[in-house]
Amino acid sequence: MENNTIMLSDKQCEELKKFTKSGNHNAHLITRARVILALNRKNKVRTLRINDICEQERISRQALSDIRKDFLKAPSIEMFLTRKKRETPPNQPKITGEIEAKIIATACSQVPEGYARWTVRHLANRIVELGYIESISFKSVQTVLKKRNIVLT
């Protein structure tokens, strides 16, 4: 059976306490540090119960378990308190520079017969009709035009 007991050295305790009280850190990481401090069993006669720690930190038992596992696997406190950077964004942006250019070109083109001017909804529909993109919301078209200071008149 794996040992899940956390026994921090004085230096580790000080490092975690300093992390929670000073600097500009992500709230998620501060919570992780506080949980490890609460789970520390070294030199403690009475330790907090798991439920008490969960309630105090407003986290689930599963979150506490995950934090404990992460700490025990981490080679150092610094690595434990550093969020891993994502290698790629969760979703690739739908609107590329090429699509932006096509939106702008369409907005600057001749208004279709029967219309007095382009609307963002009509532009969004036209972009899809022309096959530039599979789907696009009028809000996305509006964002592109606003970013480039293009006003539909």
C-alpha positions as CSV (number, residue, x, y, z in Angstrom):
1,M,0.0,0.0,0.0
2,E,1.2,3.4,-0.9
3,N,2.1,5.9,1.8
4,N,-0.1,9.1,1.4
5,T,1.1,10.7,4.6
6,I,2.6,14.2,4.1
7,M,5.5,15.1,6.3
8,L,6.9,18.5,5.4
9,S,10.3,19.8,6.5
10,D,10.5,23.1,8.2
11,K,11.9,24.6,5.0
12,Q,9.0,23.2,3.0
13,C,6.5,24.6,5.5
14,E,8.0,28.0,5.3
15,E,8.1,28.0,1.5
16,L,4.4,27.0,1.4
17,K,3.4,29.6,4.0
18,K,5.3,32.3,2.2
19,F,3.7,31.3,-1.1
20,T,0.2,31.7,0.4
21,K,0.8,35.0,2.1
22,S,3.0,37.0,-0.4
23,G,3.3,37.7,-4.0
24,N,0.8,37.6,-6.8
25,H,-0.3,34.0,-7.3
26,N,-3.2,32.2,-8.8
27,A,-6.0,31.5,-6.3
28,H,-6.0,27.8,-7.4
29,L,-2.3,27.4,-6.6
30,I,-2.7,29.2,-3.2
31,T,-5.5,26.7,-2.4
32,R,-3.2,23.8,-3.3
33,A,-0.5,25.2,-1.0
34,R,-2.9,25.6,1.9
35,V,-4.3,22.1,1.5
36,I,-0.8,20.6,1.7
37,L,-0.1,22.7,4.8
38,A,-3.3,21.4,6.3
39,L,-2.4,17.8,5.4
40,N,1.0,18.1,6.9
41,R,1.3,15.6,9.8
42,K,4.8,16.4,11.1
43,N,5.0,17.7,14.6
44,K,1.2,17.8,15.0
45,V,-0.7,16.2,17.8
46,R,-4.1,16.8,16.2
47,T,-4.6,17.2,12.5
48,L,-7.6,18.4,10.7
49,R,-9.9,15.8,9.3
50,I,-10.3,15.5,5.6
51,N,-13.9,16.8,5.7
52,D,-12.8,19.8,7.7
53,I,-10.1,20.7,5.2
54,C,-12.5,20.3,2.3
55,E,-15.0,22.5,4.0
56,Q,-12.3,25.1,5.0
57,E,-10.9,25.3,1.5
58,R,-14.3,24.8,-0.2
59,I,-13.1,21.9,-2.3
60,S,-14.4,18.3,-2.9
61,R,-12.8,15.2,-1.4
62,Q,-11.8,14.2,-4.9
63,A,-10.0,17.6,-5.4
64,L,-8.2,17.1,-2.1
65,S,-7.2,13.6,-3.1
66,D,-5.9,14.9,-6.5
67,I,-3.9,17.7,-4.8
68,R,-2.3,15.1,-2.4
69,K,-1.4,12.8,-5.3
70,D,0.1,15.7,-7.3
71,F,2.2,16.8,-4.3
72,L,3.5,13.3,-3.7
73,K,4.4,12.9,-7.4
74,A,6.0,16.4,-7.8
75,P,9.8,16.4,-7.6
76,S,9.8,19.8,-5.7
77,I,7.4,22.3,-4.2
78,E,8.2,24.7,-7.0
79,M,7.1,22.2,-9.6
80,F,4.0,21.4,-7.5
81,L,3.1,25.1,-7.4
82,T,3.6,25.7,-11.1
83,R,0.8,25.2,-13.5
84,K,1.7,23.3,-16.6
85,K,1.4,25.4,-19.8
86,R,-0.8,24.1,-22.5
87,E,1.0,23.2,-25.6
88,T,-1.9,24.0,-27.9
89,P,-5.1,25.9,-27.3
90,P,-8.2,23.8,-26.5
91,N,-9.7,24.7,-29.9
92,Q,-8.0,26.2,-32.9
93,P,-9.4,29.6,-33.7
94,K,-12.1,29.4,-36.3
95,I,-11.5,32.8,-37.8
96,T,-8.0,33.0,-39.3
97,G,-6.5,36.0,-41.0
98,E,-7.6,34.7,-44.3
99,I,-11.3,34.5,-43.2
100,E,-11.0,38.0,-41.6
101,A,-9.9,39.3,-45.0
102,K,-12.8,37.6,-46.7
103,I,-15.3,39.0,-44.2
104,I,-13.8,42.5,-44.7
105,A,-13.8,42.2,-48.5
106,T,-17.4,41.0,-48.5
107,A,-18.4,43.9,-46.2
108,C,-16.8,46.3,-48.6
109,S,-18.4,44.7,-51.7
110,Q,-21.5,45.8,-53.5
111,V,-24.7,45.3,-51.4
112,P,-26.9,42.5,-52.8
113,E,-29.9,43.6,-54.8
114,G,-32.9,44.3,-52.6
115,Y,-30.8,45.5,-49.7
116,A,-29.9,49.1,-48.7
117,R,-26.8,48.0,-46.7
118,W,-25.0,45.0,-45.2
119,T,-26.1,43.8,-41.8
120,V,-23.8,41.6,-39.7
121,R,-26.4,38.8,-39.9
122,H,-26.6,39.1,-43.6
123,L,-22.8,39.2,-43.9
124,A,-22.5,36.1,-41.7
125,N,-25.0,34.2,-43.9
126,R,-23.2,35.4,-47.1
127,I,-19.8,34.2,-45.8
128,V,-21.2,30.7,-45.2
129,E,-23.0,30.8,-48.6
130,L,-19.8,31.6,-50.4
131,G,-18.1,28.6,-48.6
132,Y,-15.4,30.6,-46.9
133,I,-16.3,28.9,-43.6
134,E,-18.7,26.2,-42.5
135,S,-20.5,28.3,-39.9
136,I,-20.0,31.7,-38.3
137,S,-22.1,33.7,-35.9
138,F,-23.1,37.3,-36.5
139,K,-21.3,38.2,-33.3
140,S,-18.0,36.9,-34.7
141,V,-18.5,39.0,-37.9
142,Q,-19.3,42.0,-35.7
143,T,-16.1,41.4,-33.7
144,V,-14.0,41.2,-36.8
145,L,-15.4,44.5,-38.2
146,K,-15.2,46.3,-34.9
147,K,-11.5,45.2,-34.5
148,R,-10.8,46.8,-37.9
149,N,-12.9,49.9,-37.2
150,I,-15.2,49.0,-40.1
151,V,-18.7,50.5,-39.8
152,L,-21.5,49.1,-42.0
153,T,-23.4,52.0,-43.6
